[in-house]
Amino acid sequence: MVYALVKNKNWESKYYESDEGLSIDEMYMGVYHPVIPIDVVLSANTYEPIICKSIYEILRKGDYFTLDIAKDIVKSYQYRDTKEDRMIEVLESVNESHGIAKARSKLQKKELHRFNKALWELDKILVNPVTIPRRWNTRHIPNLLRAYYDSIYEEQLVPCQEYEAMKRIEEVLEHVRKR
């Protein structure tokens, strides 16, 4: 697996040297062409996209909210009724089923496509379909990975679209606090 990650990236290694000026023995020994360039493997350019993809597959992209706040955020975008209804139905289904996998297991092919589309749409506006139970007395839990990035360099690491979605979420949360 490690080899597959860095295949054809030997030239990025600080240990790589071109073949020019090397003897035939040195070329065949691979001294200057590491098979697994460990400095490339351990670089942020290699592992960061893998970590992001894994976390987003497991935890999804959005923040966690109570069901009511998640619905308010979806409604704040003023989507056409069909899109809004689809997103809210998924929020309610995941809430009732206590998880995405359980909600998904109840669906047939056409419904499954609609469900997955709504998950993608919720990811786009940074709302996690898994909601916070009321008994927790918490309204908002940030996405783990984005919270990490925010703690480092919010404006530099968060893409513009996500930054705008985060601002809208803050506005809705502020509105909810005033209720």
C-alpha positions as CSV (number, residue, x, y, z in Angstrom):
1,M,0.0,0.0,0.0
2,V,2.8,2.4,0.9
3,Y,4.4,1.7,-2.5
4,A,1.2,2.5,-4.3
5,L,1.0,5.9,-2.6
6,V,4.4,7.0,-3.7
7,K,4.7,5.1,-7.0
8,N,6.4,7.4,-9.5
9,K,7.2,10.0,-6.9
10,N,10.8,9.0,-6.3
11,W,12.0,12.1,-7.9
12,E,10.3,14.1,-5.1
13,S,12.6,12.5,-2.5
14,K,15.5,14.5,-1.2
15,Y,17.5,11.3,-1.7
16,Y,16.8,11.1,-5.4
17,E,19.6,11.9,-7.8
18,S,19.4,11.9,-11.6
19,D,21.2,9.1,-13.5
20,E,23.6,11.6,-14.9
21,G,27.2,10.9,-13.7
22,L,26.3,7.6,-11.9
23,S,28.1,4.4,-12.7
24,I,26.1,1.4,-14.0
25,D,26.5,-0.3,-10.6
26,E,25.1,2.6,-8.7
27,M,22.1,2.8,-11.0
28,Y,21.2,-0.8,-10.7
29,M,21.7,-0.9,-6.9
30,G,19.1,1.8,-6.6
31,V,21.1,3.8,-4.1
32,Y,19.9,7.1,-5.6
33,H,16.4,5.8,-6.5
34,P,14.7,4.7,-3.3
35,V,11.8,2.3,-4.0
36,I,9.8,3.7,-1.1
37,P,11.1,7.3,-0.4
38,I,10.2,7.6,3.2
39,D,10.5,11.4,3.2
40,V,7.8,11.5,0.5
41,V,5.6,9.1,2.4
42,L,5.7,11.2,5.5
43,S,5.1,14.5,3.8
44,A,1.8,16.3,4.3
45,N,1.2,16.3,0.5
46,T,1.0,12.5,0.6
47,Y,-0.9,11.7,3.9
48,E,-3.2,14.7,4.3
49,P,-5.5,13.9,1.4
50,I,-5.8,10.3,2.6
51,I,-6.6,11.4,6.1
52,C,-9.2,13.9,4.9
53,K,-10.9,11.4,2.6
54,S,-11.0,8.8,5.4
55,I,-12.4,11.2,8.0
56,Y,-15.0,12.6,5.6
57,E,-16.1,9.0,4.5
58,I,-16.6,8.1,8.2
59,L,-17.7,11.3,9.9
60,R,-19.0,13.2,6.8
61,K,-18.1,16.8,6.1
62,G,-20.6,18.8,8.1
63,D,-21.0,19.9,11.6
64,Y,-23.4,18.2,14.0
65,F,-26.5,20.1,15.1
66,T,-29.8,19.3,16.8
67,L,-32.4,18.2,14.3
68,D,-34.3,21.5,14.6
69,I,-31.2,23.6,13.9
70,A,-30.1,21.4,11.0
71,K,-33.6,21.9,9.5
72,D,-33.3,25.7,10.1
73,I,-30.0,25.8,8.2
74,V,-31.4,23.9,5.3
75,K,-34.4,26.2,5.2
76,S,-32.2,29.3,5.3
77,Y,-30.9,28.5,1.9
78,Q,-34.4,28.8,0.4
79,Y,-34.0,25.9,-2.0
80,R,-36.8,24.8,-4.2
81,D,-39.3,22.7,-2.3
82,T,-38.3,19.4,-3.7
83,K,-34.6,19.8,-2.8
84,E,-35.4,21.2,0.7
85,D,-37.9,18.4,1.3
86,R,-35.4,15.7,0.2
87,M,-32.7,17.1,2.6
88,I,-35.1,17.4,5.5
89,E,-36.5,13.9,4.9
90,V,-32.9,12.5,5.1
91,L,-32.2,14.4,8.3
92,E,-35.4,13.0,9.9
93,S,-34.8,9.5,8.6
94,V,-31.2,9.4,10.0
95,N,-32.5,10.8,13.2
96,E,-35.3,8.2,13.6
97,S,-32.9,5.3,12.5
98,H,-30.1,6.5,14.8
99,G,-27.5,6.4,12.0
100,I,-26.9,6.7,8.3
101,A,-26.3,3.0,7.7
102,K,-29.5,2.0,9.4
103,A,-31.5,4.6,7.5
104,R,-29.9,3.5,4.2
105,S,-30.6,-0.2,4.8
106,K,-34.3,0.5,4.7
107,L,-34.2,1.9,1.2
108,Q,-34.7,0.5,-2.3
109,K,-32.7,1.5,-5.4
110,K,-34.6,4.7,-6.4
111,E,-35.0,5.9,-2.8
112,L,-31.3,5.1,-2.2
113,H,-30.2,7.4,-5.0
114,R,-32.4,10.2,-3.6
115,F,-31.0,9.5,-0.1
116,N,-27.3,9.6,-1.4
117,K,-28.0,12.8,-3.3
118,A,-29.4,14.5,-0.2
119,L,-26.3,13.4,1.8
120,W,-24.1,15.0,-0.8
121,E,-26.2,18.2,-0.7
122,L,-26.0,18.3,3.1
123,D,-22.2,17.8,2.9
124,K,-22.1,20.8,0.5
125,I,-23.7,23.1,3.1
126,L,-21.7,21.5,6.0
127,V,-24.6,20.0,7.8
128,N,-24.0,16.5,9.1
129,P,-27.1,14.2,8.7
130,V,-26.4,12.7,12.1
131,T,-28.0,15.0,14.6
132,I,-27.3,15.7,18.3
133,P,-29.9,14.3,20.7
134,R,-31.8,17.0,22.7
135,R,-30.9,15.3,26.0
136,W,-27.2,16.2,25.4
137,N,-28.2,19.9,25.9
138,T,-25.8,20.9,23.1
139,R,-26.7,22.6,19.9
140,H,-23.6,22.4,17.8
141,I,-20.5,20.2,17.6
142,P,-18.0,21.2,14.9
143,N,-16.7,18.6,12.4
144,L,-13.5,17.1,13.8
145,L,-11.2,17.7,10.9
146,R,-12.4,21.2,10.2
147,A,-12.2,22.1,13.9
148,Y,-8.6,21.0,13.7
149,Y,-7.9,23.1,10.6
150,D,-9.8,26.1,12.1
151,S,-7.6,26.0,15.1
152,I,-4.5,26.3,12.9
153,Y,-5.3,28.8,10.1
154,E,-9.0,29.2,9.4
155,E,-8.9,31.6,6.5
156,Q,-6.0,29.9,4.8
157,L,-7.2,26.3,4.9
158,V,-10.9,26.5,4.6
159,P,-12.0,26.8,1.0
160,C,-14.2,29.9,0.1
161,Q,-17.4,27.9,-0.3
162,E,-17.0,26.2,3.0
163,Y,-16.2,29.5,4.6
164,E,-19.4,31.0,3.3
165,A,-21.4,28.0,4.5
166,M,-19.8,28.3,8.0
167,K,-20.8,32.0,8.1
168,R,-24.4,31.0,7.3
169,I,-24.4,28.4,10.0
170,E,-23.1,31.0,12.5
171,E,-26.0,33.3,11.5
172,V,-28.6,30.6,12.0
173,L,-27.1,29.6,15.4
174,E,-27.1,33.2,16.5
175,H,-30.8,33.5,15.4
176,V,-31.6,30.3,17.4
177,R,-29.8,31.6,20.5
178,K,-32.0,34.7,20.4
179,R,-35.2,32.6,20.5
